[in-house]
Amino acid sequence: MMTREQAQAARLAEEEEARRDWHDALQSEAAFRVFLGLLEAMGANRLMVTEDDMRLRNVAEQILDRIADADPESYVRMVRALKGI
C-alpha cells in the first residue's frame, strides 16, 4: 500500500506524462487540424443554444485548457484558428 506522499508523487508523475503526451501530439500539423475540427464540432467559440451545446462546449473548454497547459503556443494558434483570426 502506498503512503500519502507516494500516491501524490505517482499522481503528479501521471499528470506530467499526460501533459507531455498532449504536447507531443500537438507538434504534428495533422493532429492540430484534427483537434481543431473536433473543437469546432463541439461548439468551441460558438453560442450555446441547448443543454447539449453547453455540455459539449464544457468539454471543448477542458480540452483547450489541457492544450494551454501542455503547449501555450499551440493554444494561441488554436484559439486564433477558432476565431478566424
N, C-alpha and C positions, 0 to 999 in steps of 0.2 A: 504494500500500500504506500502511495506517495505522500510525502509530507505536504503541507500547505505551500511551502516555498518551491518544492519540486513541481507541484501542479501548476503554480503560477509561471515558473520558468518554462514548462512544457507548453502552456498556453501562449506565452509570448513568442516562443520559437515557432509555433504553428502560425501565428499571426504574421510573423516576419516572412515565413516561407510563402504564405498566401500573397503578401504584398509583392514579393519578388516574382511570383508567378504572374500576377496581373501586369507588373512592369514588363516582364519578358514578352508576354502576349501582345502588349501594345506596341512593341517595336516593329511589328510586321504591318505594312500598309494594308494588306488584305484583312488582317484581324481588325485593324482600325475601322475599315469600311463595314465589316460585319457588325462590330459593336455599334457603330453609328446607325446602321439600318435597324438594328434591334431597338435601340433607344428611341428612334423615330417611331417605330411601330408601337412602342409602349406609351407614346404620347409625351415624351420629353419636349419641353418648350411649346406645348400646345395647351389650350384651355381645357379644363376638365368639365365635362357635362354630366356624366353619370358616376355612380359609385364605383363601377368597374374602372372607369377612367382614372379615378383617384387612386385605386389600388395599384394599377399599372404604373402610374406616374410616381407613386411612392417607391416602387421597385426600381424604376429608372433613376430616381434621385439617389438611392442607395448604391447603385452601380456607378453613377457619376462620382459619388463620394469615395468609393474604392479606387476609381481611376485617379482622382485628385491626390489621394494618399500615395498611390504607387508611382505615379508619373505626372507631376504637375504640368509639364509641357504638353503632354497628350491631352490632359483635361482641358487646357485652354484651347487647343486645336479642336477638340470635340465640341465644346460649347460654341465656339465660333462657327463651326460647321452646322450645328443645330439651329443657330440663329441666322444662318445665311450671311455671315459677315466675311 
